[in-house]
C-alpha cells in the first residue's frame, strides 16, 4: 500500500470517528432517555405493585373490622365507610348481599347492582346473579329464574355447573321428574362438577327414585 493510500485511509478513519463523535453528541441523549425509561419503568412497576398490595391489605382489614360489628345496621354503616371502587366495590356489594340478617329488599338490590355492572368481570356478575336467584326463590317467577340461570350456564362461565344444578332443581319444581333426573345424571358426569356437587346430586337422584350413573354408583 502506498503512502498516499495509507494517508487517505487514516483520514477516512479519522473522519468516521469525528462523524461518530458528532452523532453521539447530537443524539446520545436518546440512549440516556431509553436507559432512564427502562430504569424508571421498572421502578414505577414495583411502586405500583407495592401500592396495590398495600391498598388490598387495607381493604381486607377494613372488611374484617366491619364484619366484627354486631348488628346488620352497624355492619352496613361500616361497609359504607370503606373506600372502594371497581371490583372492590363489587366485592363489598356481594358481602352485603350475603348477610342473611340484613334487609331482604336491600340485599336483592345490591345483587342486582353487581349483576348489571358490565364493567365487572363475569366471576362477580355471575356470582351475584346466582346468589340473587337462590335468595329470591319462589318469590321470583320460575321463567325469570330460568332465564337468569341460562345466561350463566354456558361453557366457559365460572359458575356454569352450579347454574346447571339450579336449572335441574327448577325441573323438579315443575314436577318434571324424569327430565330433572336426566339433567342431574348428566351433570354428575361433568368433569367440572365438584365432589360436593356430585354428593348433592346423588341425594337428589336417590330421593327422586332415579338410578345413579354406573361410574359413580360404586
Steps between C-alpha positions, in 0.01 A plus 500: 500500500641843403545784745224686321256212545600465862455870559156499334396201712608673820317815403191300414513320833550830681201648321293201598598543866423871486161434346425228755600729785287777353201270469548385856510859623191579295291189566664338801227633725261254338691208650490671838126544473460135407706386798315739729170374363591137567620570853210736569248254359629222724488729802147612412388141459637404841344806659164425338510138620591608851223761500245248375601248767480763772157610375375141485624432852334814634178403321508151650566635849208741464267216399606289798445793734156562348399135539583519870205735555206338674184621329415511127465878521844539654655273238327686218620835631853364539503365145366830367795678658756283315666669205467276194446514128475261208525136601560582865166681504342195336648277767354726768157472339526120493599487866210723593268284291618188683391632840188294559397717795504817291202660326380262226402769252833677546683171455325428170566856383869464581520177301316655206749788500798265475338274241417796275845661514654421161838637610548209740638159413253212452625334820336782699192554284418130472543442871266790574242363258524149644473632853203713399309204357568290810397776737185600312379141471135450416436872543654545156305349208643167393539616139708798615721280713554262208594785267747639754661160560523415131701815449778368723464127426708522183847354430784709633298682766636465856181367663365295210454171689336670799258674267422168329434347841243770574343453157453132583330596825262721304392189310421336833298808596303458176439133586703391196668224698636294211653804333652608832660159554646504148644847555648407836646175366673686217632757744645230727713384206618853423877532554455842659256373764652505848473215750264710711275560200499128410406417859202736486390359166535143630259580783253671269501222239449241774212696654338535157524127442759518223796277427851628560751492212701177494832685534388664826269244660788301642 
